[in-house]
Amino acid sequence: MPQPSPPHVRAARTRGAALRYSLGVTPTPETPLKRTPLHAAHLRAGARMVPFGGWDMPVQYAGVKAEHEAVRTRAGMFDVSHMGEFRVTGPDAEAFLQRVTTNDVSKLKPGRAGYNWLPNESGGLVDDIYVYRVAPQEFLLVVNASNIEKDWAHLGAQAAGYDVTLADESANWGLIAVQGPDAEAMLQPHTDVDLSAKKKNAFFSGTLLEFPVMFARTGYTGEDGFEVFVKAGDAEALWDRLVAVGLTPAGLGARDTLRLEAGFPLYGHEFAEDLHPLASTYTWVVKDKDHVGRAGIQAAPSVKLIGLALDRVPVREGYPVLLNGEPVGHVTSGSTSPTLGHPIAMALVRADAAAGDAFEVEVRGKAHPARRVELPFYKR
């Protein structure tokens, strides 16, 4: 399990795709891009680096298609150290998280993790997050990189009246996502933990290639795998040793095509502060409990998220979606699927149009046929 927080972590005490990334930022002298603990390893490997959520991140190494196929057929690994980590501790930790999230945190036992939402007062999403229960009164939250500062401010404001301590440990951790059907087999010889005994969403400590780590059987690719938390100072050495045992480094480009095939929403595309989260298919994330933004979430969404398949022409975020020649929505994420061999997209369309079958997507003034398909596009 995680070590006690070092003294330099930020803390507050209260009592009582494709290769297009809208979350990317343009660096300025005043706001230089941040670097993960693995930045030097990416440069040595010849990765193509791009701005993403304020970070200088690898978009590809050998190529998006090759990296995508490595994860689908064998195993690859991603640097996700740009994600944020917040620790929540104290007598009111569970009650606090029950209030600020939509899923039922009380169901998590120590050593278990669960997907969750941080809603705002109107029912939109501040962020979508993962919650890991370390102990009865201790939790670790993993938040999206572009939302670290916003989430920290939001949680701090909501913590008034709760006996909790919030600690921002984002700078302390490296995070490596090992994903693919062979992930368990490739890691097992190098750890002291029986990985086969760990189910999806398990969260546990161990060693990996002699480094102390935390494992979570979680991921964002539609494949089995493990997300490995390691001290920031050990991250580069662990990454290099994982490369040496045969794992394929993969960048943001493959991560985006993999998550798109799996039908996973991406914050800033399918989720946002001003978008009803139940436009997605993730109704199971909202439980019947008192939480921030409950009234807004209970209202019926005016749009719905659907899957679209096209024959030849790739489509991108923002492209208009038509039904019977009438604009009814827009593409939120799109790319050619390396696994399926044709373009796919997720789109937000008017709720009254979501049951249609034969849509069109407008690309540079020309409408191209698109058929509605059920999400996810791919499931092992």
Long-range contacts (C-beta under 8 A, 24 or more apart in sequence): 1-134, 1-135, 1-204, 1-205, 1-214, 2-87, 2-134, 2-140, 2-205, 2-214, 2-229, 5-87, 5-167, 5-169, 5-172, 6-172, 8-171, 9-87, 9-167, 9-168, 9-169, 9-171, 9-172, 10-152, 10-167, 10-168, 11-165, 11-166, 11-167, 11-168, 12-156, 12-159, 12-165, 12-166, 13-165, 14-156, 14-159, 14-160, 14-161, 14-162, 14-163, 14-164, 14-166, 15-161, 15-162, 15-163, 16-160, 16-161, 16-162, 16-163, 17-252, 17-253, 17-256, 17-257, 17-260, 17-266, 17-269, 17-317, 17-333, 17-334, 17-335, 18-253, 18-256, 18-257, 18-314, 18-316, 18-334, 18-335, 18-336, 19-50, 19-59, 19-60, 19-64, 19-252, 19-253, 19-256, 20-316, 20-317, 21-50, 21-51, 21-52, 21-53, 21-252, 21-256, 22-268, 22-269, 22-317, 23-52, 23-53, 23-146, 23-267, 23-268, 24-50, 24-51, 24-52, 24-53, 25-51, 25-53, 25-54, 26-51, 27-51, 34-82, 36-79, 36-81, 36-82, 36-174, 36-235, 37-81, 37-174, 37-232, 37-233, 37-235, 37-236, 38-79, 38-81, 38-174, 38-176, 38-235, 38-236, 38-239, 40-236, 41-236, 41-239, 41-240, 42-79, 42-249, 45-243, 45-249, 47-249, 47-251, 48-251, 50-252, 52-82, 52-145, 52-146, 52-252, 53-82, 53-144, 53-145, 53-146, 54-145, 54-146, 55-82, 55-145, 57-82, 57-251, 57-252, 58-249, 58-251, 58-252, 59-251, 59-252, 59-253, 60-251, 60-252, 60-253, 60-254, 61-249, 61-250, 61-251, 62-248, 64-251, 64-253, 64-254, 64-257, 64-338, 65-338, 66-248, 67-248, 67-249, 67-250, 67-251, 67-253, 67-254, 68-250, 68-254, 68-257, 68-258, 68-338, 68-339, 69-338, 69-339, 70-180, 70-248, 70-250, 71-179, 71-180, 71-221, 71-223, 71-248, 71-250, 71-254, 71-258, 72-180, 72-181, 72-223, 72-258, 72-338, 72-339, 73-180, 73-181, 74-180, 74-181, 74-182, 74-248, 75-178, 75-179, 75-180, 75-181, 75-182, 75-183, 75-186, 75-225, 75-247, 75-248, 76-178, 76-179, 76-180, 76-247, 76-248, 76-249, 76-250, 76-254, 77-176, 77-177, 77-178, 77-179, 77-239, 77-242, 77-247, 77-248, 77-249, 77-250, 78-176, 78-177, 78-179, 78-249, 78-250, 78-251, 78-254, 78-255, 79-174, 79-175, 79-176, 79-239, 80-175, 80-176, 80-177, 80-227, 81-173, 81-174, 81-175, 81-176, 81-232, 81-235, 82-145, 83-142, 83-143, 83-144, 83-145, 83-170, 83-175, 84-141, 84-142, 84-143, 84-144, 84-145, 84-147, 84-148, 84-151, 84-152, 84-168, 84-170, 85-140, 85-141, 85-142, 85-143, 85-168, 85-169, 85-170, 85-172, 85-173, 85-175, 85-229, 86-140, 86-141, 86-143, 86-151, 86-152, 86-155, 86-166, 86-167, 86-168, 86-169, 86-170, 87-134, 87-138, 87-139, 87-140, 87-141, 87-165, 87-166, 87-167, 87-169, 88-138, 88-139, 88-140, 88-141, 88-155, 88-164, 88-165, 88-166, 89-137, 89-138, 89-139, 89-164, 89-165, 89-167, 90-137, 90-162, 90-163, 90-164, 90-165, 91-137, 91-163, 91-164, 92-162, 92-163, 92-164, 93-137, 93-138, 93-139, 93-164, 94-136, 94-137, 94-139, 95-162, 96-158, 96-159, 96-162, 96-164, 97-131, 97-139, 98-289, 98-290, 98-291, 99-158, 99-162, 99-290, 99-291, 99-292, 100-154, 100-155, 100-158, 100-291, 100-292, 101-129, 101-131, 101-291, 102-277, 102-285, 102-286, 102-287, 102-291, 102-293, 102-297, 103-131, 103-285, 103-286, 103-287, 104-287, 104-289, 105-131, 105-133, 105-139, 108-133, 109-133, 110-134, 110-135, 110-136, 111-202, 111-203, 111-204, 112-201, 112-202, 112-203, 113-201, 113-202, 113-203, 113-216, 113-218, 114-201, 115-285, 116-285, 117-277, 117-285, 117-286, 118-143, 118-151, 118-154, 118-155, 118-292, 119-277, 119-291, 119-292, 119-293, 119-294, 119-296, 119-297, 120-154, 120-273, 120-292, 120-293, 121-292, 121-293, 121-296, 122-274, 122-293, 122-296, 123-276, 123-277, 123-293, 123-294, 123-295, 123-296, 123-297, 123-298, 123-299, 124-272, 124-273, 124-274, 124-275, 124-276, 124-277, 124-293, 124-296, 125-267, 125-271, 125-272, 125-273, 125-275, 125-277, 126-150, 126-151, 126-154, 126-273, 127-151, 127-267, 128-265, 128-267, 128-271, 130-216, 130-218, 132-203, 132-216, 133-203, 134-203, 142-175, 144-267, 146-267, 146-268, 147-267, 158-292, 171-232, 172-231, 172-232, 173-229, 173-230, 173-231, 173-232, 174-229, 174-230, 174-231, 174-232, 174-234, 174-235, 174-236, 174-238, 174-239, 175-227, 175-228, 175-229, 175-230, 176-227, 176-228, 176-230, 176-235, 176-238, 176-239, 176-242, 177-219, 177-220, 177-221, 177-225, 177-226, 177-227, 177-228, 178-225, 178-226, 178-227, 178-228, 178-242, 178-247, 179-219, 179-220, 179-221, 179-223, 179-224, 179-225, 179-258, 180-221, 180-223, 180-224, 180-225, 181-223, 181-224, 181-380, 183-223, 183-224, 183-225, 183-226, 184-224, 184-226, 186-245, 186-246, 186-247, 187-226, 190-245, 191-215, 195-226, 208-238, 209-238, 209-241, 209-242, 209-245, 211-237, 211-238, 213-238, 220-255, 220-258, 220-259, 220-262, 220-264, 221-255, 221-258, 221-259, 221-262, 222-258, 222-259, 222-261, 222-262, 222-263, 222-264, 222-376, 222-378, 222-379, 222-380, 223-258, 223-380, 224-380, 256-333, 256-335, 257-335, 257-337, 257-338, 260-333, 260-334, 260-335, 260-337, 260-344, 260-346, 260-377, 261-337, 261-339, 261-340, 261-344, 261-376, 261-377, 261-378, 262-376, 262-377, 262-378, 262-379, 263-307, 263-346, 263-375, 263-376, 263-377, 264-376, 265-305, 265-346, 266-333, 269-317, 269-332, 269-333, 269-346, 270-305, 270-332, 270-333, 270-346, 270-348, 275-303, 275-348, 276-301, 276-302, 276-303, 279-303, 279-304, 279-305, 279-348, 280-305, 281-305, 281-375, 300-351, 301-351, 302-350, 302-351, 303-329, 303-348, 303-349, 303-350, 303-351, 303-354, 304-348, 304-349, 304-350, 304-351, 304-354, 305-332, 305-346, 305-347, 305-348, 305-375, 306-346, 306-347, 306-349, 306-354, 306-372, 306-375, 307-344, 307-345, 307-346, 307-347, 307-372, 307-373, 307-374, 307-375, 307-376, 307-377, 308-334, 308-344, 308-345, 308-346, 308-347, 308-359, 308-361, 308-370, 308-371, 308-372, 308-373, 309-340, 309-342, 309-343, 309-344, 309-370, 309-371, 309-373, 309-377, 310-342, 310-343, 310-344, 310-345, 310-361, 310-368, 310-369, 310-370, 310-371, 311-342, 311-343, 311-369, 312-342, 312-343, 312-368, 313-343, 313-361, 313-363, 313-368, 314-343, 315-343, 315-345, 315-361, 315-363, 315-368, 315-370, 319-345, 319-361, 319-362, 319-363, 320-361, 320-362, 321-347, 321-349, 321-359, 321-360, 321-361, 321-362, 321-370, 322-359, 322-360, 322-361, 322-362, 322-367, 323-349, 323-353, 323-356, 323-358, 323-359, 323-360, 325-360, 325-367, 328-353, 328-356, 328-359, 329-353, 331-361, 337-377, 337-378, 339-378, 340-377, 340-378, 344-373, 344-377, 345-370, 346-375
